């Protein structure tokens, strides 16, 4: 069991990416003190990965089949235990390796950012006295702590299961079983909950001791909430606190400037959201800790409450060391998340050779916010991926839709059956297209709906394709790639040293000179998003347009005003470009709202 209670020495982490891209990233980076996150969506894929890595290192593999009494949870537990064991072995080897060029422990310290630990390493290198050098090396070996093996659950992906026609108890649902799988593992790490509050899932956490503090206030399995704004943090944090559960970290992510699923938040921009956390951080801690200590005392009187320490981290479109450092220093965040750029680091993430080349060549036209996700949430997609090519080919051949081999998205739709169906499945697509022809729609509306129906992909399966192709598990898989829009500014394959060096400002991997600041890019993405929303409302696809657009306009405008003041915090060379870009985006926002048809505006703004 790796002890990750000591904070990782790095100021960045690698967030969850798709299903397969970071599935075994801890095996590659945890020993160097870098934390990363694994998706727990697909237990079939997780079982395939357990077999692959067991056989790779010569360990016996005993299959956990679908007929097991608790297959999903047991598969997840077994895989996480394997990762924990293998990383622990790697860390022991690293700590025992010599401080010599090319050794693992030398690599550990060379990768570190500037700071006291790096200074101690340099001091050791410069010491000439043999006994003193050996003493310093011993201390450095003890301080070479691993990164955390964290896991992610999308709270809304909570499909129920049936056996012999009867629905199984809620604890066998996808998210519940995944939670149990993690809870029963040997890991000392964090679970990241994303996509919002799931009351029954959050309540279920209380059944596992590892989420509660021990006699000294230490928590073996910590809770991290991925949130879109401060209000979400307060609501979810209080919900858990009232059950004696402490949220150790709030992970803020841009609504649009990210990879994977995007959650547009009515024009709320990253800067103002971070500012609210910055100014109300203590208030958040005070509110939740009081509820937490009261509930914990009632439920677990022998436990000592966890410390009031709460980490704030942020991810979404970060691409330069200047942005990374600004987030750490100005907003006082503990770490930033770097995802998309690591897709071009094959020793860290799982991307097959074909898609590495496609990612390196990707243009802004090829990376698009799609309707591919069967959970009906906007999804960043690569147009040239095998998954997208396969989807378009099936449409051309007259057999649209997917085979739906795993069904993890069979949660949200019961339009044509009593049991939920996946809206990317071929059976559903066929029925929906037939039903569409019978509806009383204009030709423009019919065309829009048809494109939406046909856009859906089997990402539950395809997002593991990069790994299953790379490792020869499923050579015929058609990988989907959920890179964020920032990938277009990174156009070459890099090593771990190079990417970490880029994050810490030792070198630059940017291959374009026109990359906008992450805050500016988010505004431009909202403008593109609003343009598509206007089209939908104009077609009569959605209702309540006046209020909706008024909220978007108000939030974007106040965000831009905030950035005008924030620019004073930038160094002069950066401030000039930022203000010029901000002025252009402000004008673009004004133009896009001026273009809204009169009948879609509120009376006040018309």
N, C-alpha and C positions, 0 to 999 in steps of 0.2 A: 504494500500500500504506500503510494507516494504521498509524502507530507507536503502539501502545497499551502499550508497555513501561512508560511512565510511568503510575502508578496513577491511575485516574479520581478526580476530586476529590469525588465524591459518596459518601455512606456507605450508600447502598442500591443495589440492582440490580433489574432486572425479570426474573424467571425465565421459563423456557419455559412457555407456557400453551397446552395443546391442540396442534393442528397449525397452525391458521391465525391465532390471535389475536395472536401476536407474530412472524408470518412476515416482516414488513417493519418491525417496530418500530425497528430500528437506523436506518432512513432518517428516522425522525421524532425520535429522541432522542439518537443517538450524537454529533451535532455539539454538543450541550449537555453533553457529558461524562458521559452516563448510559449504563451498560452494560446490555445485554439479551441474551436467548437465543432462538435460532431452533430449531425442531424440524426434524430431517432425516428424519422418517418417510416422508413422501409425496412422492416425486420427480415424480409426475404434476402435483400441485398446485404444487410448486416451479417446474416448467417453465411452468405457467400464469402464475405470478407474475413470472417472468423476462420473459415476453412482454408482460405488462401494463406493467411498469415500463420496459422498453426502449422501447415505443411511447409511453409517457407523456412521456419525455424526448427523443424523437426519435432514438433509436438503432436501427440495423439489428438485426433479430431473425432468426436462422436457427434453425429448429426442430431440437432433438435428439430424434429419434423413438425409439420402443421398439426399432426395428431397428438402432440404432446398436451398434457393437461393445461399448461399455461404457456403456449408456444412463443407468443410475442415478447412477453416479459422475460422469459428464460433465455431467449436468444440474445436479447439486449444485455442482460446481466452477464452472460457468458462472454460476449464480445468485449464489454467494458472491462471485465476482470482480466481478459487476455491483454488488452492494451495496458492496463495498470501494471501487470506483471512484466511485460516486455519493456516498458519505459523504465520501471524500477531497475531492471537489469542493465539497461543502457546507461542510466545515471551512475550506477555503481562502477561500471567500466570507465565512464568519463572521469569520475572522481579519482580513479586509480591510475589514469593515464599520465604519462610524463609531461611536464611543461616543456614541450619541444615543438618545433615548427610542424604544423600539420596535424598535431594531436587534437583529440576532441576537447580536452580541457582548455587548450590554447585557443581553439576556435570559439569555445564558450565565452572566454573573456575578450577576445578580439571583436566579437559581435556586439558587445555591450555598448550602451550609450555612455556619454560622458557622465561622470558622477563619482561618488566616493568608492564604489566597488571597483570601477575601472582604474581609479587612482591607486588603490591598494595593489592591483595587478601590476601596474607600471612600477610601483615602488619595489615589488618583489623582483622584477626583471633587472632593476638597477642595483640591487644589493649584491655585494661581492662576497661578504662573509658567508661561508657555507652553512653554518648552524642557523644563522638568522634567516637565510634564504629558505632553508628547509622548514623553519617554523612558520614563515609567511605562506609558504606553499600549502602547509597543512591547514592553515586557516582558510585559504582560498578554496581548498577542496571542500571544506564544510559549508562554505557559503555558495557553492555552485548548486543552487536549488533548481529543480525542474519547473517548467511551466505547467499550467493547470490543464487537465484533460476535461474540458467542459462539454456539456451536451445541450441540445436545443430541442424544445417541443413547441410546435405550433398549436396553441391551445384550442383552436377551432377545428383542427384535424382530429376529430374524436368519433370516428365511425363506430357504430355498434356492430356486433357480430351475431350470427345466427348459427345454431346447431340443431339439425333435424327439424328445421322450420321454426324453432323457438329462439327468441332473442336471449342472448346470454346476459348475465348481470352487468350493470354499468362498469364495474371494475375491469371488464374484459375489453372495453372500448379502446380505440387506438391510443389516445393521449393518456388515459388512465393506466393502461398496461405498460406504456413506455415509461411513465413515472415510476411504476413499481419495479420495472427492470433496472432503472438507474438507482432507485433507493436500495435495492438489494445487492448492489455491486460493492466492491471494495474501495471504490474511488473516494478520495478526499478532494472534492472539487465543487463546481457550481453547475446548477441547471438554469438555463436561460429560457424563460417563458416569453413567447412572442405572439402577436396577433390578438391581444386583448384578454380580458378577464373571462375565465371559465369557472363559475362558482363551484360546480361539483368537483372539478379537478383540483382547485385550490384547497377545498375542504379536505379532499383525500390526502393531501400532503401530511395532515396531522396524524395519520396512522403510522408514520415512519419516524423512528427515534432519531435518525441521523440528521434530520432537519431542525432538531432542537439542540440547544447548547448543553454541554456537559457541566460538571460541577465547577469548572473554571471559566465557563462562559464561551468555550470554543465550540464552533459548529463544524461538523464534518462535511455536511453537504449544504452548501449555501444557495440562496435563492437570488437570481438575477432577473429583473424585469426589463424587457425591451419596450420602451415607451415612445410615443410620438410627441408628447407634451407634458407639462407639469401637472395638469389636472389628472391625466391618466395615472401618473405616478402616485398622486395623493389617494385617488380612489382605490387603486389596486394595493397600495402599501397599507392603507387602513384596513382593507378587507382581510389581508393576511395577518396584520398585527393583532386584530381582534381574535385571532385563532392561535395566538402565541407564536407566530412565525415572523422572523425578522428578514427584511429585504436587505441584503448586503450590498447590492449594486443596482443602480438604475442606468440602463444602457439606452441612450438617446440615439435615434437614427433618423436621418432625413426622410421625409415622406416620399420624395421623388428621386433625389440624387443618390441612388443606391444600386445594388444589384438584386436580382431575384424579384420577389413580390414588392410592389410599391404601394404605399398607403397615403395618397394625397390628403392633406389635412386642411382643406378649405383655405389654402393660401398662407398658412402659418409657416414662417421661414425659420431656418435653423438658428440663425443668430439671435432673434428675439426669444426663441424657446430656451436656448442656452443661457441667455441673460436672466430669465425668470428662475432657472435652477441656481444660477450664481447668486442671485439676491435672496432667494428663499430656501436655500439649502438647509440652514439651521432650523427654519420653521418646519420644513418637511420632517426632519429628524425628531424635533420636539413633539410634533403631533403623533407620529407613528410610535415612537419609543414609549410614550406614556401608555398608549393602548396596549402595546406589546408586553410591557412589564406586568401590567395588571392581569392580562390574560394568561401569561406564562406562570405567574404565581398561583393562579387558580388551577391551572391544568398540571403543571410540573413544579410543585413546590421545592423539589430537591435541586432544580436547575438554577444556575446563575445566569441572569440575562446577558445576552451578547452585548458587546461594547456598542456605543452609539455611533461607531464609525460606519459611514456609508460612502461607497465609491460612486462617483459619477463618471461615466465613460461616454464616448460619442463616436459614431461612424456615419459614413455617407458621403462619398465623393472626395475624400481627402486624398491629395495627390502630391503635395510637396512638403518638404521639411518645414518651410515657413508656416504653412497652415497647421501642421502638426504641433509645432512649438507654440503658436498663438493660442490654440485650443487649450493646451496644457497650462500656459502661464496666465492668459487673460481670464479664461473661464474657470480656471482651477479644476479642470477635469483630471482624473487620475491616469487615464489612458485613452488612446484613440484606436479605432478599428480600421485595419487595412485589409480589404478583401480582394476586389477585382484585380489590382496589379499582381497579386500572388498567383493568379491563374497562368501567368507567363513564367512561373518559377516551377519547373517540373519536379524538382527534388522536394517540393513542399506540398503541391496540390496534384490532383489526378485529372489531367487532360491528355487525351491521346494525341499522337503525333499529328494526325490530320487537323484536329481542331486547334492545336498549338499554332500551326501555320495560319489557320483562318483567323485566329484571334490577333496574331501579330500583324495581319494585313487589314483588320477590320476598319471600316470607315464609319462615319457618323450616320450614314444612310443604312448601314447594315446592322447597327445596334439600335433597336427600337422598342418602345413601350407597347407591348402587344396585349391581345386579349386571349392569349394561349392558355392561361391557367384555368383549370376546371373548377376552381373555387371562386371564380368571377372577381378576381382582384387583378389590377394591372400588373403585368409581368415583363421584366426586362429580358429581351430575347436577342439571339443572334440569327439574322436572316439566312446566313449561309450554313447553319448547323445541319447535321444529318437529320435531326428531328424535324426541323422546318422543311427541309427538302422532301422528306418522306411524307409529311402531311400534305404538301402541295401535290405530290405525285399521286397519292390516294384520291385526291379530289379529281385530278385529271382522268384517272382510270374509272371514275364513277363509283368509288367505294370510300366515301369520306368517313372520318371518325377513326377511332383507335380500338384495338382489341381489348384494352383495359385488363391487362394480366394481373394487376395487384389491387385495384379498387380502393386505394386509400382516400380518394376524393368522393366516394359514395356516401356523402354526408348531407348535402345541401338541397337535393332536388327529388321531389316525389310527384312530379307533374304527370307521369304516365304509369306510375306503379305505387303500391303502398310502401314498399321498401325503397330507400333512397337509391338513386342511380347516378352515375358519373356523366356529366354533360359532355365529356369528350369521347364517351364510348360510342362505338359504331351503331349499336342498337338505338341509343337515345338520339343521336344525330339524324338517323333515318326517320324516326318518328317525328322529331321536331321540324325537319324540313317539310315533311308531308303536312303537318299541322299548319305550318306557316302559309302554305298555299291556300288554306281555307279561311285565313283571317282577313278581316276587312281593313286592309292597309293600302297606303299609296305605294306606287312602284318604288319611290325613294326609300320609304320605310322598309319595304320588303327586302330591298337590296341591302340595306344596313343590317337588318336582322340576319339575313343569310350569311353575310360576311362574318358576323359575330359567332354564329353557330359553327361555321367551318374553320374559324380561327383556333378553336380549342385543340390542345395537344395532350398526349399522355405523358405529362412531365413527371408524374409519380414514378414512372419507369425510366423515362429517358434521361432524367437528371442524375442517374447513377451510371449512365453509359460511358462517360469519360473514364471511370475507374474500371468498369467491366471489360471495356475494350483494351485499355492499357495493360491490364493484368491477364488478359486472355481468358477471363471468366465467361464472357459472352462476346466473342469477336464480331458477331453480326448485329450488335446493339446499334441504335441510332441516337447518339448523344444529343441532348439539349444543352445549351450553354446560357447561363443566366447572368452574364457579365453586366456590370453597370456601364453607363455612357462614358465614364472616364477611361475605359480601355483604349480608346482611339488615340490617346496621348502616350501610350506605352506600346511600342511596336517592335520590340525584340525580346527574345527569350533571355532570362536572367538567372543568375545563381542566387542562392540564399544570401551570400555575402553582399552581392550587388544590391539586392532589394532592401536589405537592412541598412546598408550604407546609404541608399537613396532616402530612406525614412529619416535617418539621423544626419543628413546633410554632408556626407563624406563624398558623394558623387551625385550626379543626376541621370536618371534613366528616361527622362522625358524626351520624346522624339519629335515633338512639335513645339513651335514657338508661340502658338496662338492660344494656349490653354488658359481659359478664364479662371478666376478665383472660384473656389467651391461655392461661396455664397452667391456669386454672380450666376454661376451655372444653374443653381437651383431656381433662381428667378426665371431664367430662360426656359427651363423645363416646365415651370408652371404656365408660362405663356403658351407653350405648345399644348399643354394639357387643356387649358381654357379654350383654346381654338377648337379642339375636338369636342369639348363640352357644349360649346355654342352650336356646333353642328347637330349634336344630339337633341338639344332643346328645340332648335329650329325645325327639326324633323318631327317633333312631337313625341320623341322617344322617352323623355323625362319631363317631370312636372316641377312646379314651384321654382321656376327660373328666376324671377325678380329677387327674391330673398337670397337665393343661392349665390347669384352673381354679385349682389351687394356685399355679402360676406367676403367673397374672394377679393373683391376690389379693396375693401377696407383693410383686410389683413395684409395684402401685398403692399398697399400704399404705406401703411404704418411700419411694415418691415423695411421698406426702402428708406423711409425717414430715419429709422434706427441705424441703418448702415451708413447714412450720411454722417451721423455723429460718430459712429464707430471708426470711421476712416481716420480720425485723428490719432488713433492708437497705432496706426501702421507707420512703418518707416517711410521716409519721403519718397523713395524710389517706387515703393509698392503703392503708396497712397494715390499718386497721380493716375496710374493705370486703373486702379480700383474705382476712383471717382468718375473717370471717363466711361468705364464700362457700366457703372451704376446709372449714370445719366442716360446712356443708350437704353438700358433696360427699363428705366422709368418711363421714357418716351414710348417704348414698345408696349408697356402695360397700359398707358393712356390710350394708345391707338387701338389695342385689342378690345378694351371696354367701350371705346367710342364706336367700334364696329358692331356692337351687339344690337340686333334689331330692336326697335322701340318696344314691341310687345313683350320682350324678354327682360326689360328693365323695370326697376321699381319706380313708382310715381315720383319719388324724391330725386332720383338720378336721371329720369327721362327728360 
